[in-house]
Amino acid sequence: MLSIIGYLVSIITFPGVIVHEAAHQLFCRINKVAVLKVCYFQFQNPFGYLIHEKPDKAYKNVLIGIGPFFVNTIIGAIIALPGAIPVIEFETGNLLEYFLIWLGVSIAMHSFPSIGDAKNIWKSVWNKETGILLKIIATPIVGLIYLGAVGSILWLDLIYGIAVAMFVPNLLVMIFA
Amino acid sequence: MNNDNWYQEQFFNDEFDYPRCENCGNPKIEAGYEMKLCKECREKLYRKPYPILIKLLGVAIVAVVIIALIHFPSSLNAGIAYERGLQAESEGKYVTAMKEYKKVVKRFPDSTIALASLFVTSYQNGEIDDLNALYDKLEGEEITDDSLVDKVNRTVDCWNKYYYISDELDNILQKAKNMDNDKAISLFQEYMNKNPEDISSATYYYGILLYDIGELQKAKKVIEGALKSNPDNYEGQLLQAEIYSEMGEYQKATDCCNYVLKHNVEYSYAYDTLARVELMNHEDKKGLKTARKAFQLNQKDSGIVATLAIAYHYNHNTRERDAMLKKFKKFKDDNTYDLDLMEGIFSGDYQWR
């Protein structure tokens, strides 16, 4: 039952999947890592994927893996901004505002790197050639990614999406109130 | 082994398979990568363009966001107003809170949260005429905030308890205007015996009747009894203050006003009643200060304007007094009681205190 709900949620929030894969692609471009194949969205698990070559440096793998976290969060927050106060705070709004909230929350929800991303990061970081500093930094990141994946069963990704949508408006209200 | 020489030697070896770009076969591959690609192919692959559909969707979304951001400042202002309203409400400043919530309702007229907050603060400020319209909008709607639901329910209970007049009571009030005092009193008593559950509003109006006909001791007893079980009847507290004031019990009158102000520090009617108590007690400077405070909070009530005019009179400021009297006469609420009071005091024909 839960997997059916999860499947439906991924379909409904498909813009987030597209932006997630596009973010991976962007970070591949920044780090000059060849992209071999990209699927922005499909109606099966995984709902999107990107295949890239193994980078020449381990830190690039980390950046490519966690890139969507920043890109999805920022884009989700910006898109949700006009609709956040009417829809989330005052439970009212016009069609455009509801659309922006759906889009913004959908994008922000897919900020968390996938378990596939985590495995990728883990593999490249725990190579004998990788420096100790990167191992120290990347290990908790991988831990958090796994936590995020578990949390998504408890709708942590949705809660995160809504929190991202409300963060900037709430901050502005607190500053000026 | 010297790799450069070794590759050079192998170049002439037709059987040696030296590394080439996996994409184009170029032997000049970039070092350091597991995947063998030349610089040009790698660049082509990492610069893989986004599909045109993705680009078009991106442009459409940017356009939509820009259009929506035009309305963002007004939404933000409503959010700020609501936050200010909450802060004011927590400090007992219900007039300020109500003003802020009105701004929110103006921007979001269908927001149940905004309407509910305005409903609660309107009641706290005695704006009873607005409650019906607000209640009609709220009826049947779901409020997700549990604490706000509690506040609304408590407000509705108080509103019913202290302001709801049954048809029968309304009938008695209409008849009492043109009736002998004794008959009016017995009608009230009969109604209250028959309707003990309607004790709050009936008692309050009975108290008003007794006060109006000068039966101050009886009025005091009736209202004291009603307030013992319902001290949050703030109109009743202020009526009690007036009764105490008429009987020379100024400290008790002040205590009643302060009880109301403790709950709502911006209740203009409480300041108005307190000002009259102070003026009756010959505390003229204090009375003027309090009357000004009431006027600052509420310039739309003729009674408050009258109190300020009286305060100016007792402080020998005839210019301001006459300005207030002029302002009073512009009201269309037919407040003949205060008009007669002022004219009597100012001409010296009536000994108010």
Interface residues (C-beta under 8 A of the other chain):
Chain A: I18 A22 Q25 C28 R29 N31 K32 V33 A34 V35 L36 V38 Y40 E53 K54 P55 D56 I78 I79 L81 P82 G83 I85 P86 E89 F90 E91 T92 L96 E97 F99 L100 L103 P169 L172 V173 M174 F176 A177
Chain B: G32 Y33 E34 M35 L37 C41 R42 E43 L45 Y46 R47 K48 Y50 P51 I54 L57 I61 V64 V65 I67 A68 L69 H71 F72 S75 L76 A78 G79 I80 Y82 E83 R84 Q87 V104 F108 D110 S111 T112 I113 A114 T144
